[in-house]
Amino acid sequence: MPSRAEGVLKVTVVVPTYNERENLPVAVERLTSLPVPDLHVLVVDDNSPDGTGEVADKLTAEYPGVVGVLHRKEKDGLGRAYVAGITRALDEGAEVVIQMDADLSHPAEVIPAMLDKLTNSDAGVVLGSRYVPGGSTAAEWKWYRKALSAWANFYVNAILRLSVRDATAGFKAWKADTLRAIDVASIHSNGYSFQVEMNYRTIKKGITIAEVPIRFEERTKGASKMSLKVQLESAAMPWKLLFGRKV
C-alpha cells in the first residue's frame, strides 16, 4: 500500500442507493471534485431495479481506486445499508467516514468544513445541520413539512436531551474511533431512528457532537424513501433508547 502524506486522513464517503441512477453520477462528480486528498466513495446499492448498481459499476471503472461499490441482495432499510457500508469502510482503513445521501440533498461542498471541524476540535462526529445559525431547510418545502421536521428534532431532544440542534440529520462526518466506540455494527434501527440512535450512543459515551450549517436541498429526481413504517419506528425509537429496550 502506498504511504500517505503526513497528516492526510483516508476519508470514505458512504452513499446508500436505491433507484438513484440519475442522481448518483452527479453526486460522485461533486465528491471527486472536492479539494480533499485521499477521498474515496463507497456506494452501497440495495439491488436497485432501475439499474443504479450498474451505474455504480461504471463509476468504479471511471474512477479506479476512488469509487467502490457494495452490492446488497435486497432493500432492507437505510440503517442496514449504512451499517454495511460503514463496516466495509472501516475494514478498508478509513480514518474518517462520512454519511451522505445520494439524492443531492446534502451539499458536498460543505465536506471540507466538516473535516476541518472534525480534525481541529474534540468532536468525535460533525453533523451537517439545518438548525444552527446559517443552516436552512429546502425553500421548496411546504410549511407543514418544515413544521414536522422541526417538531421531530424538538421531540427527540425533549426525550433524550441530546443537546443537538439537528438530531435527525443524516449528513455526518465520523472519526473511525467514534464509530468503533459506539459499536455501529450492532445498531439495528432504520431510517431517521438510525441517525438518532447513533447520536444517542455517541452522547452516552461522552463523545462530543459538533454541528456545521448546511442548506438542505429538495431532491429533484427520483422518489423519497420515507414510509409510514419508517415514521412510526422513528417516533418510537427515543422511548426505546430512554428505557434501555432492545431495538
C-alpha positions as CSV (number, residue, x, y, z in Angstrom):
1,M,0.0,0.0,0.0
2,P,1.5,3.4,-1.0
3,S,2.1,5.6,2.0
4,R,0.0,8.7,2.5
5,A,1.4,12.2,3.1
6,E,1.8,13.0,6.8
7,G,-1.4,14.4,8.3
8,V,-3.6,13.2,5.4
9,L,-6.5,11.1,6.5
10,K,-8.2,8.5,4.5
11,V,-11.8,9.7,4.1
12,T,-14.6,7.4,2.8
13,V,-18.0,8.8,1.9
14,V,-20.6,6.1,2.2
15,V,-23.5,6.7,-0.2
16,P,-26.5,4.2,0.1
17,T,-28.6,4.0,-3.1
18,Y,-31.9,2.6,-4.1
19,N,-33.2,3.8,-7.5
20,E,-30.8,6.7,-7.8
21,R,-29.4,6.1,-11.3
22,E,-29.9,9.8,-12.3
23,N,-28.6,11.3,-9.1
24,L,-25.6,9.1,-8.4
25,P,-23.2,10.2,-11.2
26,V,-23.8,13.9,-10.2
27,A,-23.1,13.1,-6.5
28,V,-19.9,11.2,-7.4
29,E,-18.7,14.0,-9.7
30,R,-19.3,16.6,-6.9
31,L,-17.4,14.4,-4.4
32,T,-14.5,13.6,-6.5
33,S,-14.1,17.3,-7.4
34,L,-13.6,18.3,-3.8
35,P,-10.2,19.6,-2.6
36,V,-9.9,16.6,-0.2
37,P,-6.8,14.4,-0.6
38,D,-7.4,10.6,-0.2
39,L,-11.2,10.9,-0.5
40,H,-13.0,7.7,-1.5
41,V,-16.6,7.0,-2.3
42,L,-18.3,3.7,-1.4
43,V,-21.7,3.2,-3.0
44,V,-24.0,0.8,-1.2
45,D,-26.7,-0.4,-3.6
46,D,-29.7,-2.4,-2.5
47,N,-30.3,-4.2,-5.8
48,S,-32.0,-1.2,-7.3
49,P,-34.5,-2.3,-10.0
50,D,-33.7,0.9,-12.0
51,G,-30.1,-0.2,-12.7
52,T,-28.3,2.1,-10.1
53,G,-26.0,-0.8,-9.3
54,E,-24.8,-1.0,-13.0
55,V,-24.3,2.8,-13.0
56,A,-22.2,2.4,-9.8
57,D,-20.1,-0.3,-11.5
58,K,-19.4,2.0,-14.4
59,L,-18.3,4.8,-12.0
60,T,-15.8,2.4,-10.3
61,A,-14.3,1.9,-13.8
62,E,-14.3,5.7,-14.4
63,Y,-12.7,6.5,-11.0
64,P,-10.5,3.4,-10.3
65,G,-9.2,3.3,-6.7
66,V,-11.5,6.1,-5.7
67,V,-15.1,4.8,-6.2
68,G,-16.1,1.4,-4.9
69,V,-19.5,-0.4,-4.8
70,L,-21.0,-2.8,-2.3
71,H,-23.9,-4.7,-3.9
72,R,-26.5,-6.0,-1.5
73,K,-29.2,-8.5,-2.4
74,E,-32.2,-6.7,-1.1
75,K,-33.6,-3.5,0.2
76,D,-33.9,-3.7,4.0
77,G,-33.6,-0.2,5.1
78,L,-31.2,2.8,5.2
79,G,-29.8,1.8,8.6
80,R,-28.8,-1.6,7.4
81,A,-27.2,-0.1,4.2
82,Y,-25.2,2.3,6.3
83,V,-24.0,-0.3,8.8
84,A,-22.8,-2.5,5.9
85,G,-21.1,0.4,4.2
86,I,-19.5,1.8,7.3
87,T,-18.3,-1.6,8.3
88,R,-16.7,-2.1,4.9
89,A,-15.1,1.4,5.1
90,L,-13.6,0.7,8.5
91,D,-12.3,-2.7,7.3
92,E,-10.6,-0.9,4.4
93,G,-8.8,1.5,6.7
94,A,-10.9,4.6,6.6
95,E,-10.0,7.1,9.3
96,V,-13.0,9.3,8.7
97,V,-16.3,8.0,7.4
98,I,-18.9,10.4,6.0
99,Q,-22.6,9.5,5.7
100,M,-24.2,11.2,2.7
101,D,-27.5,10.7,0.8
102,A,-27.4,10.1,-2.9
103,D,-30.4,12.3,-3.7
104,L,-28.3,15.5,-3.8
105,S,-30.0,17.0,-0.7
106,H,-26.7,17.1,1.1
107,P,-24.2,19.8,-0.1
108,A,-20.9,18.0,-0.9
109,E,-19.1,21.4,-0.9
110,V,-19.5,21.6,2.9
111,I,-17.4,18.4,3.5
112,P,-14.1,20.4,3.8
113,A,-15.6,22.5,6.6
114,M,-16.9,19.3,8.3
115,L,-13.5,17.7,8.1
116,D,-11.8,20.9,9.4
117,K,-14.1,20.9,12.4
118,L,-13.6,17.2,13.0
119,T,-9.8,17.4,12.9
120,N,-9.4,20.7,14.8
121,S,-11.8,20.2,17.7
122,D,-12.6,17.5,20.3
123,A,-15.6,16.4,18.3
124,G,-16.0,12.7,17.5
125,V,-18.6,13.4,14.9
126,V,-19.7,16.5,13.0
127,L,-23.2,16.9,11.7
128,G,-24.3,18.9,8.6
129,S,-27.0,20.8,10.4
130,R,-30.1,22.6,9.2
131,Y,-30.9,24.2,12.5
132,V,-27.7,26.0,13.6
133,P,-27.2,29.7,12.6
134,G,-26.5,29.7,8.8
135,G,-28.3,26.4,8.2
136,S,-31.7,26.0,6.4
137,T,-34.2,23.6,5.0
138,A,-35.2,23.5,1.4
139,A,-37.1,26.5,0.2
140,E,-39.4,24.2,-1.8
141,W,-40.7,22.6,1.4
142,K,-44.3,23.3,2.4
143,W,-44.8,24.9,5.8
144,Y,-46.2,21.6,7.2
145,R,-43.1,19.7,6.2
146,K,-40.8,22.3,7.8
147,A,-43.0,22.1,10.9
148,L,-42.8,18.3,11.0
149,S,-39.0,18.4,10.7
150,A,-38.7,21.0,13.5
151,W,-41.1,19.1,15.7
152,A,-39.2,15.8,15.1
153,N,-36.0,17.4,16.4
154,F,-37.8,19.0,19.4
155,Y,-39.4,15.6,20.2
156,V,-36.1,13.7,20.1
157,N,-34.3,16.3,22.2
158,A,-37.1,16.6,24.7
159,I,-36.9,12.9,25.4
160,L,-33.2,12.1,25.1
161,R,-31.7,15.5,25.9
162,L,-29.0,15.2,23.2
163,S,-28.4,19.0,23.1
164,V,-28.1,18.7,19.3
165,R,-29.9,21.1,17.1
166,D,-30.4,18.7,14.2
167,A,-30.9,15.3,15.9
168,T,-32.3,13.6,12.8
169,A,-29.5,14.8,10.4
170,G,-28.2,12.3,8.0
171,F,-25.1,14.1,6.7
172,K,-22.3,13.3,9.2
173,A,-18.5,13.0,9.4
174,W,-17.3,10.4,11.9
175,K,-13.9,9.7,13.3
176,A,-13.3,6.0,12.9
177,D,-12.6,5.6,16.7
178,T,-16.0,7.1,17.4
179,L,-17.8,4.5,15.2
180,R,-15.9,1.7,16.9
181,A,-16.7,3.1,20.4
182,I,-20.4,3.1,19.7
183,D,-20.2,-0.3,18.1
184,V,-22.0,0.8,14.9
185,A,-22.2,-2.8,13.7
186,S,-24.7,-3.7,16.5
187,I,-27.2,-1.0,15.6
188,H,-30.4,-2.4,14.2
189,S,-32.7,0.6,13.8
190,N,-33.6,2.1,10.4
191,G,-34.5,5.4,8.8
192,Y,-34.3,8.6,11.0
193,S,-34.3,6.4,14.1
194,F,-30.9,5.1,12.9
195,Q,-29.5,8.6,13.0
196,V,-31.0,9.2,16.4
197,E,-29.6,6.0,17.9
198,M,-26.1,6.8,16.6
199,N,-26.3,10.2,18.2
200,Y,-27.6,8.8,21.5
201,R,-24.8,6.2,21.7
202,T,-22.3,8.9,21.0
203,I,-23.5,11.1,23.8
204,K,-23.7,8.2,26.2
205,K,-20.1,7.5,25.5
206,G,-19.2,11.1,26.5
207,I,-18.1,11.9,22.9
208,T,-18.7,15.4,21.6
209,I,-21.1,16.1,18.7
210,A,-20.4,19.3,16.7
211,E,-22.5,20.9,14.0
212,V,-21.8,23.0,10.9
213,P,-24.5,24.8,8.9
214,I,-25.8,23.4,5.7
215,R,-28.6,24.3,3.3
216,F,-30.7,21.1,2.8
217,E,-31.9,20.8,-0.8
218,E,-35.0,19.1,-2.0
219,R,-34.4,16.2,-4.4
220,T,-35.3,17.0,-8.0
221,K,-35.2,13.5,-9.4
222,G,-36.4,10.1,-8.0
223,A,-38.8,9.4,-5.2
224,S,-38.5,9.8,-1.4
225,K,-37.9,6.5,0.5
226,M,-39.8,7.8,3.6
227,S,-42.6,5.4,4.5
228,L,-45.2,5.2,7.3
229,K,-43.4,2.3,8.8
230,V,-40.2,4.4,9.0
231,Q,-42.0,7.3,10.5
232,L,-43.6,5.1,13.2
233,E,-40.3,3.5,14.0
234,S,-38.7,6.9,14.3
235,A,-41.4,8.1,16.7
236,A,-40.9,5.0,19.0
237,M,-37.1,5.0,19.0
238,P,-36.4,7.7,21.5
239,W,-38.6,6.0,24.1
240,K,-36.9,2.6,23.5
241,L,-33.5,4.2,23.9
242,L,-34.6,6.1,27.0
243,F,-35.8,2.9,28.8
244,G,-33.0,0.8,27.5
245,R,-35.1,-1.6,25.5
246,K,-33.6,-3.7,22.7
247,V,-34.1,-2.0,19.3
